Amino acid sequence: MPWPARERQAADRCHRRFGRFDRLGRAALAVAVVLLDLAFILLYRSGFPVSFGALVTQVAAALALLGLGLLFFKDRLTLTNSVGVVLCLAGLWLVNRD
């Protein structure tokens, strides 16, 4: 079977299996974007440095996605992931110190 046909078959199987979650995923993404924008507006209004807020949210998202991958998708914590966590936390410490 040629490559494009195999790719199409795989895409069709995936759509049949996960198609019902498509609307839920889109709604969850829309809610996440709105809440993230609202959080940045509230950070700005409270006088918090927005550039530091962006760093904190990116680090929190990276750590949360790593945790979700470990918990729900049975990913393994590799050396690369561990180094990434350490670098994220070290970056927060470097930016936050006086």
C-alpha positions as CSV (number, residue, x, y, z in Angstrom):
1,M,0.0,0.0,0.0
2,P,1.5,3.4,-0.9
3,W,2.4,5.8,1.8
4,P,-0.4,8.4,1.4
5,A,-3.0,5.6,1.5
6,R,-1.6,4.3,4.8
7,E,-1.6,7.8,6.2
8,R,-5.2,8.3,5.2
9,Q,-6.2,5.0,6.8
10,A,-4.5,5.9,10.0
11,A,-6.2,9.3,10.0
12,D,-9.6,7.7,9.4
13,R,-9.1,5.2,12.3
14,C,-8.1,8.0,14.6
15,H,-11.1,10.1,13.6
16,R,-13.5,7.2,14.2
17,R,-12.0,6.6,17.6
18,F,-11.6,10.1,18.9
19,G,-14.1,12.1,16.7
20,R,-16.7,12.4,19.5
21,F,-14.2,14.3,21.6
22,D,-13.5,16.8,18.9
23,R,-16.2,19.3,20.1
24,L,-15.2,18.9,23.7
25,G,-11.5,19.5,22.9
26,R,-12.3,22.7,20.9
27,A,-14.5,24.0,23.8
28,A,-11.8,23.3,26.3
29,L,-9.2,25.0,24.2
30,A,-11.5,28.1,23.8
31,V,-12.1,28.2,27.6
32,A,-8.3,27.9,28.3
33,V,-7.5,30.7,25.9
34,V,-10.1,33.0,27.5
35,L,-9.0,32.2,31.0
36,L,-5.3,32.8,30.1
37,D,-6.1,36.2,28.6
38,L,-8.2,37.1,31.6
39,A,-5.3,36.1,33.9
40,F,-2.9,38.3,32.0
41,I,-5.3,41.2,32.2
42,L,-5.7,40.7,36.0
43,L,-1.9,40.5,36.4
44,Y,-1.5,43.8,34.5
45,R,-4.2,45.5,36.6
46,S,-2.7,44.4,39.9
47,G,0.7,45.8,39.0
48,F,2.5,42.5,38.7
49,P,5.3,42.6,36.1
50,V,3.6,41.0,33.0
51,S,6.9,39.7,31.6
52,F,7.5,37.7,34.8
53,G,3.9,36.5,34.6
54,A,4.4,35.2,31.1
55,L,7.5,33.3,32.4
56,V,5.6,31.8,35.3
57,T,2.7,30.7,33.2
58,Q,5.0,29.0,30.6
59,V,6.9,27.2,33.3
60,A,3.7,26.1,35.0
61,A,2.3,24.9,31.7
62,A,5.4,22.9,30.9
63,L,5.4,21.3,34.3
64,A,1.6,20.6,34.2
65,L,1.9,19.0,30.7
66,L,4.8,16.9,32.0
67,G,2.7,15.7,34.9
68,L,-0.4,15.0,32.7
69,G,1.8,13.0,30.3
70,L,3.2,10.9,33.2
71,L,-0.2,10.4,34.8
72,F,-2.6,9.9,31.8
73,F,-0.4,8.9,28.9
74,K,2.0,6.7,30.8
75,D,5.0,8.7,29.6
76,R,8.3,8.0,31.3
77,L,10.4,10.6,33.1
78,T,13.6,10.7,31.1
79,L,16.8,12.4,31.8
80,T,15.9,15.0,29.2
81,N,12.6,15.7,31.0
82,S,14.3,15.9,34.4
83,V,16.9,18.4,33.0
84,G,14.1,20.5,31.5
85,V,12.3,20.6,34.9
86,V,15.5,21.7,36.6
87,L,16.2,24.3,34.0
88,C,12.6,25.7,34.3
89,L,12.9,26.0,38.1
90,A,16.4,27.4,37.8
91,G,15.1,30.0,35.4
92,L,12.4,31.1,37.8
93,W,14.9,31.3,40.6
94,L,17.3,33.4,38.5
95,V,14.6,35.8,37.4
96,N,13.1,36.1,40.9
97,R,16.3,36.7,42.9
98,D,17.2,40.3,43.8
